[in-house]
Amino acid sequence: RMPVPTMNVLNGGAHAGWILDFQEFMIVPKQRMFRERVRCGSEVFHALGSILKSKGHTTLKGDEGGYAAALKKNEDAFKIIMQAIKKAGYKAGKDVMLAMDPAVSEIYDKKTKKYVLRVDGKKMSGDQMINMWKAWMKKYPIISIEDGLDQDDWDHWIKLTAELGKEVVLVGDDLFVTNVERLQKGIDLGVGNAILIKVNQIGSLSESIDAIELAQQHGYKISVSHRSGETADTFIADLAVAVNADFIKTGSLSRSERTAKYNRLMEIEEEVK
């Protein structure tokens, strides 16, 4: 099967000069064919660009091709994406869902055990972060949250999974680092329900396959991912189809090192449909 694309349209965190606290705000088109999802994603992306421009924001891009706009609050990212979905002629929650990678290990203060949201002017506990994700899920059609807590905040990860694991895809990236030992610990503790797979994060394709097989044996979803320092190599597109991945995360609808993967996936779809 073709993987579902989670498309980065707004960048923040370390990937965009910390103009927002959270690293990636994504859209997840729901059309039947992969090429239709790419078209939808592209139309929403360009609608978002025109809205940002009309509001006086820059339309420069972050590391992964999403717009790097200095919004007033982190939540404003979802508000403006919802506007872009409507402007492009789609319905949020029906045609297009939302996803995010807040990558909050980057903002976690290990001494105080608080999550420091500089843009919002807040310091939050693990429980408060969980409550914020809950509140956002009620307001926006969010289907996936990646690294919603610090990579070593296992206690709160257990709570997050217990409370939201049946409603949303909880992806471990910094949490699992494509590593079977970290993943096995998560499985044993009942933490998360999906894993991000980065071949050069663990170091070899064989180790990546080991992590994929372990995850699939225990019902965890698979999201094959690019990196922020990406090249135009399209191997992960083939890998995602080969391992029957649920999702592919390969950045925005701009910059050749991102669009190359979408182009390759559309080629694969022509071969397998």
MOVENRA-V976411 format. One record per residue. N is the residue number from 1. RES is the residue in one small letter. PHI is phi as a letter, one per 30 degrees, with the letter a starting at -180 (999 if undefined). BURIAL is + if it has 16 or more other ideal C-beta (glycine too) atoms within 10 Angstrom, else -. Layout:
BEGIN
N:RES:PHI:BURIAL  N:RES:PHI:BURIAL
END
This chain:
BEGIN
1:r:999:-  2:m:d:+  3:p:d:+  4:v:d:+  5:p:d:+  6:t:c:+  7:m:c:+  8:n:d:+  9:v:c:+  10:l:b:+  11:n:c:+  12:g:a:+  13:g:h:+  14:a:d:-  15:h:d:+  16:a:a:+  17:g:i:-  18:w:i:-  19:i:d:+  20:l:b:+  21:d:d:+  22:f:c:+  23:q:d:+  24:e:b:+  25:f:c:+  26:m:b:+  27:i:c:+  28:v:b:+  29:p:d:+  30:k:c:+  31:q:d:-  32:r:d:-  33:m:c:-  34:f:d:+  35:r:d:+  36:e:d:-  37:r:d:+  38:v:d:+  39:r:d:-  40:c:e:+  41:g:d:+  42:s:d:+  43:e:d:+  44:v:d:+  45:f:e:+  46:h:d:+  47:a:d:+  48:l:d:+  49:g:d:+  50:s:d:-  51:i:d:+  52:l:e:+  53:k:d:-  54:s:d:-  55:k:c:-  56:g:i:-  57:h:d:+  58:t:d:-  59:t:c:-  60:l:d:-  61:k:c:+  62:g:d:+  63:d:e:+  64:e:c:+  65:g:j:+  66:g:d:+  67:y:d:+  68:a:c:+  69:a:c:+  70:a:d:-  71:l:d:+  72:k:d:-  73:k:b:-  74:n:d:+  75:e:d:+  76:d:e:-  77:a:d:+  78:f:d:+  79:k:d:-  80:i:d:+  81:i:d:+  82:m:d:+  83:q:d:+  84:a:d:+  85:i:e:+  86:k:d:-  87:k:d:-  88:a:d:+  89:g:j:-  90:y:c:+  91:k:c:-  92:a:d:+  93:g:j:-  94:k:c:-  95:d:d:+  96:v:b:+  97:m:c:+  98:l:c:+  99:a:b:+  100:m:a:+  101:d:b:+  102:p:d:+  103:a:h:+  104:v:d:+  105:s:e:+  106:e:d:+  107:i:c:+  108:y:d:+  109:d:c:-  110:k:d:-  111:k:d:-  112:t:c:-  113:k:h:-  114:k:b:+  115:y:c:+  116:v:c:+  117:l:c:+  118:r:d:-  119:v:d:+  120:d:d:-  121:g:i:-  122:k:b:-  123:k:b:-  124:m:b:+  125:s:d:-  126:g:e:+  127:d:d:-  128:q:d:-  129:m:d:+  130:i:d:+  131:n:d:-  132:m:d:+  133:w:d:+  134:k:e:-  135:a:d:-  136:w:d:+  137:m:d:+  138:k:d:-  139:k:c:-  140:y:b:+  141:p:d:+  142:i:d:+  143:i:c:+  144:s:a:+  145:i:b:+  146:e:c:+  147:d:h:+  148:g:d:+  149:l:b:+  150:d:d:+  151:q:d:+  152:d:c:-  153:d:d:+  154:w:d:-  155:d:d:-  156:h:d:+  157:w:d:+  158:i:d:+  159:k:d:+  160:l:e:+  161:t:d:+  162:a:d:-  163:e:d:-  164:l:b:+  165:g:d:+  166:k:c:-  167:e:c:-  168:v:b:+  169:v:d:+  170:l:c:+  171:v:c:+  172:g:c:+  173:d:c:+  174:d:e:+  175:l:d:+  176:f:c:+  177:v:h:+  178:t:h:+  179:n:c:+  180:v:d:+  181:e:d:-  182:r:d:+  183:l:d:+  184:q:d:-  185:k:d:-  186:g:d:+  187:i:d:+  188:d:d:-  189:l:d:-  190:g:i:-  191:v:c:+  192:g:i:+  193:n:b:+  194:a:a:+  195:i:b:+  196:l:d:+  197:i:c:+  198:k:b:+  199:v:e:+  200:n:d:-  201:q:d:+  202:i:d:+  203:g:j:-  204:s:a:-  205:l:d:-  206:s:e:-  207:e:d:-  208:s:d:+  209:i:d:-  210:d:e:+  211:a:d:+  212:i:d:+  213:e:d:-  214:l:d:-  215:a:d:+  216:q:d:+  217:q:d:-  218:h:c:-  219:g:i:-  220:y:d:+  221:k:d:+  222:i:c:+  223:s:b:+  224:v:d:+  225:s:b:+  226:h:d:+  227:r:b:-  228:s:d:-  229:g:c:-  230:e:c:+  231:t:c:-  232:a:d:-  233:d:d:-  234:t:c:+  235:f:e:-  236:i:d:+  237:a:d:+  238:d:d:-  239:l:d:+  240:a:d:+  241:v:d:+  242:a:d:-  243:v:c:+  244:n:i:-  245:a:d:+  246:d:d:+  247:f:b:+  248:i:b:+  249:k:b:+  250:t:b:+  251:g:j:+  252:s:d:+  253:l:c:+  254:s:a:+  255:r:i:+  256:s:d:-  257:e:d:+  258:r:c:+  259:t:d:+  260:a:e:+  261:k:d:+  262:y:d:+  263:n:d:-  264:r:d:+  265:l:d:+  266:m:d:+  267:e:d:-  268:i:d:+  269:e:e:-  270:e:d:-  271:e:d:-  272:v:c:-  273:k:d:-
END
